[in-house]
Each structure stands twice: as structure tokens, then as C-alpha cells.
Amino acid sequence: MAGLAILGTEFVFARQLLKKAKAGARAVGTRAGLCRANPEQEQPGPPEAAHKPAP
């Protein structure tokens, strides 16, 4: 019986991990979609500003 109980808890744990992974993938997907919709957000400034030394 102990083996069955351990398998049961592992199965529940795996299901919770899968749910979290799906939710995380959905969040990353929406973030990537927003970035693709607004390409100007990917380049905040002109490229020459990156080469100037910080004051």
C-alpha cells in the first residue's frame, strides 16, 4: 500500500507541475506576442547610444 501512496502523490505532483508549465508557456507566449506587435519596444534607443561611455 505504501508504494501506491507514493505513486499517487508523485502523480498529483507531476500534474501540478504540468499545469504550472502550461501557464508559464502561456504567459511567455503572450509576452512574445506583445513584443512582436510592438517592435519599437525591442530597440529602446538608437544603436550609437550603446557605444557611448556612461557619464
Secondary structure as a PSIPRED ss2 file (coil, helix, strand):
# PSIPRED VFORMAT (PSIPRED V4.0)

   1 M C   1.000  0.000  0.000
   2 A H   0.000  1.000  0.000
   3 G H   0.000  1.000  0.000
   4 L H   0.000  1.000  0.000
   5 A H   0.000  1.000  0.000
   6 I H   0.000  1.000  0.000
   7 L H   0.000  1.000  0.000
   8 G H   0.000  1.000  0.000
   9 T H   0.000  1.000  0.000
  10 E H   0.000  1.000  0.000
  11 F H   0.000  1.000  0.000
  12 V H   0.000  1.000  0.000
  13 F H   0.000  1.000  0.000
  14 A H   0.000  1.000  0.000
  15 R H   0.000  1.000  0.000
  16 Q H   0.000  1.000  0.000
  17 L H   0.000  1.000  0.000
  18 L H   0.000  1.000  0.000
  19 K H   0.000  1.000  0.000
  20 K H   0.000  1.000  0.000
  21 A H   0.000  1.000  0.000
  22 K H   0.000  1.000  0.000
  23 A H   0.000  1.000  0.000
  24 G H   0.000  1.000  0.000
  25 A H   0.000  1.000  0.000
  26 R H   0.000  1.000  0.000
  27 A H   0.000  1.000  0.000
  28 V H   0.000  1.000  0.000
  29 G H   0.000  1.000  0.000
  30 T H   0.000  1.000  0.000
  31 R H   0.000  1.000  0.000
  32 A H   0.000  1.000  0.000
  33 G H   0.000  1.000  0.000
  34 L H   0.000  1.000  0.000
  35 C H   0.000  1.000  0.000
  36 R H   0.000  1.000  0.000
  37 A H   0.000  1.000  0.000
  38 N C   1.000  0.000  0.000
  39 P H   0.000  1.000  0.000
  40 E H   0.000  1.000  0.000
  41 Q H   0.000  1.000  0.000
  42 E C   1.000  0.000  0.000
  43 Q C   1.000  0.000  0.000
  44 P C   1.000  0.000  0.000
  45 G C   1.000  0.000  0.000
  46 P C   1.000  0.000  0.000
  47 P H   0.000  1.000  0.000
  48 E H   0.000  1.000  0.000
  49 A H   0.000  1.000  0.000
  50 A H   0.000  1.000  0.000
  51 H C   1.000  0.000  0.000
  52 K C   1.000  0.000  0.000
  53 P C   1.000  0.000  0.000
  54 A C   1.000  0.000  0.000
  55 P C   1.000  0.000  0.000
